C-alpha cells in the first residue's frame, strides 16, 4: 500500500596580594576587546592574576578559547597593544604555573596535566596509575581537557617570543608539558583513533606541545597518533560526525591546529579546503542558521555583539564566537574572501539585502576583521544553488544533504535536508530532517536540539518528546498518542529510525528551474519498520514558499496498526493553547528574525515580523487507516484544481495526475508551470488569489500535489 501525504576547591598561593583585592576584581569584564587605554596596567595585571588564582575551579576544556582569541587579536593587530600581552601573562601564570605550584604544595603536583588523559574513569573523575583520583577542572580537564590545549600552547609560545616569562617559569612549563605527555596520563593507542571532535579537539595541543618540546616523553608515539587520526580523515576524505554545534567548531579548530603545527596547511590544502567548502554550504546570508540536531537562536540584544564581536557571537550559544573564529582562521590562511563572508555571518549576522547597516555594525566589523580591512580583503558571497551536498567530495562522494536555494545572498529563501544515515549512537536520529527553513531573515524552522531523545532508564532526560518526532515523517503505533514517539523508552519502544533507516542515494536529487525555484527529493528504505519506504519531495519557490510532499509505502510488519504523518518543530505562539485543534491549518511565529543592528530610536530589522503557515487540505489525504491527519508545510490559499491554474495553455491537468505518469511520458518537471507574465494575465480569473505570490503558490502547490 502506498499513501501520499502532502504536507574545585583551591587556595591562593600567597603571592603577596591580599585576597580581598581578588574578591573585588571583576573577572566578567575580561578579556576586553582591547587594553590600549588602561592607565595602570600593573594593577590590572596583578589583580587579574590574583583573581584567577583564587578561583575554586575553571574549565580546562572550554576556558581557554577566549584567551586565545585575545592572543590572536594582539598578534593580528601588529603586537601594538602591549597591555594585552600583560593580561595574557597574568592568565598563564595564574591558571597554569601557579595552579601547578598549588598542586605541588598539596602533594599532587604529579597529577597535574594540561592536555588530555586516556586514564579510565568518567567525566568528573579518573584514576591515576597509582590509584589516586584525577579531578576534572582541578588536576586537568579529563578526556575533553585537551580542547583548550592548543590555546594554552599558543599563548605560551607568544609569551616566550615576547620574553615575558622568567627562566624558572619556563622550567616549570617544561616540567608540566613533559609530565602531561607522559604515559601515566596518555596512552596514544587508547581513546579515539579516528577523525572526530575528541581526537582533533585534543590533538591540536599535543601537536603544538611536541613541536615546542620535541624531546618530550612519547613524542614519537604522539606523532604516530596524530598521523593516524589525520590519515583516517584523509583516506575517507572527510569526517563523519554531524551535530554541528558544539562539536563542529571543536573538530574544525583542531583541524587547523594540527595542520599549523605539523606543516600540513599547504601540503594538505586541497583536503582542508574541501572540508571547508562543504561546511561553507551550511551558511547562508539570511542572518540565521541551524544544523541537524542543534537548535540555536540568535541574540535578541545585538549591542552585546557589537561591543565585543570577538567574544560575543551572533548566535546565543557558547560556540558561536569559536565558530566565527574558525572561518576567520581559514580566511586568513588562504586569503579566501568567501570564508571571510562566512565569518561575518556567524560573528555579526550579516547584512540585509539593502547592504545598509548602522554605524555600530560597521564599527564592530572593523574591530573583528581589522586584519582583513588593512589588507583590502573584502567578504564575497559564495555562488550556490540547489544541489545534493556531498560528504567526502574528493573521494567517496556520499550524498549527505539536499540544499534548496538559488543563491545565499541575504533575503533569499534557503532550506536544507539531512540524508546521511551512518551516525554514531548519540548523534543519530537526524536522517531525513528538514533542519533549516529560512527566508528574508526569518528562521521558520530549525532543529530541535541535541540529546532530545536520551533516556535514563525509562525517564526522558532531554526535555522533549524525542528527536524521532520532529521535522520528518513520523510513524507511530496507534497505542501511542501521535506525535509522541516512545523511541528508546522501556518495553514500549516502537520501531525507530536509529540504525534502521537506509538512505536511497539513487533517489536524491536537487535542481533549479529557469526562474530560480528549487526542487529536491530523497528516499529511505526500512523507515520505521522492515520493508517500508519513504520518499519526500519538496519545492522552494523564489518567493520563499516551501511545499513538502511525502509518500510512504507501508511494510507488511506494520500492517494497519500505525499512524503516519509529518511533524514540524515550529516556534510556539504566545498564549496558544496546547493540544489538538479542529482546524486543518495553523500559524506559528518565526524562531528568529534577522536584525541589521541597533540604531538610535530602535531596531533596524530586515523586514516585517514573519510567520509560517501550515495547511492541510482535506482533499489531498486519502482515507487510509495508516494516515494520521497531519499538516502540510506551508501553503496559503490553495484553490480547486483547474486546467488553467496548473499548466500552460493547451496542457491539461489530467496529463499530470502522478509523478509516475510524468516520468513515463517524458514530460519535464517544470515546463508546465505558469511563468510570472502569464500569471499576471490570469490574475483576474483566479478566485481568492489576492496577490501574485498567493496565485503562484496555489499553482505550484497543486502541481506538486498532483
Secondary structure, DSSP 8 states (H G I E B T S, - for coil): -EEEEE---------SS-HHHHHHS-GGG-S-S--TT-S-HHHHHHHHHHHHHT-S---TTTTTHHHHHHHHHHHHTTT--HHHHHHHHHHHIIIIIHHHHHHHHTT-GGG--SS----SB-SSEEE-TTS-EEEBTTTB-GGGGGGGHHHHHHHHHHHHHTT-S-HHHHHHHHHHHHHHTSTTT--TTSS--SSSHHHHHHHHHHHHHHHH-TTSTTHHHHHHHHHHHHHHHHHHTS-----IIIIIHHHHHHHHHHHHHHTHHHHTHHHHHHHHHHHHTT--TTS---BTTB---B-S-THHHHH-TTTS-SBSSTTHHHHHHHHHHHHHHHT-HHHHHHHHHHHH----TT----HHHHHHHHHHTHHHHHTT---------SEEEEESTTTT-EEEEEEEES--STT--EEEEE------TTS---TT-EEEEEETTEEEEE---TTTT-EETTEE-SSSS-GGGSSEEEEEETTS-TT---TT-GGG----STTT-EE-GGG-EEEE-TTS-EEEEEEEESTTSTT-EEEEEEEE-TTS-EEEEEEEE--TTTTTSEEEEEE------TT---S--SSSEEEEE-SEE-EEEEETTEEEESSS--EEEEE--GGGS---TTB----EES--S-----HHHHSSTT--GGGGS-HHHHHHHT--SSTTS--HHHHHHHGGG-TT--SHHHHHHHHHHHHHH-
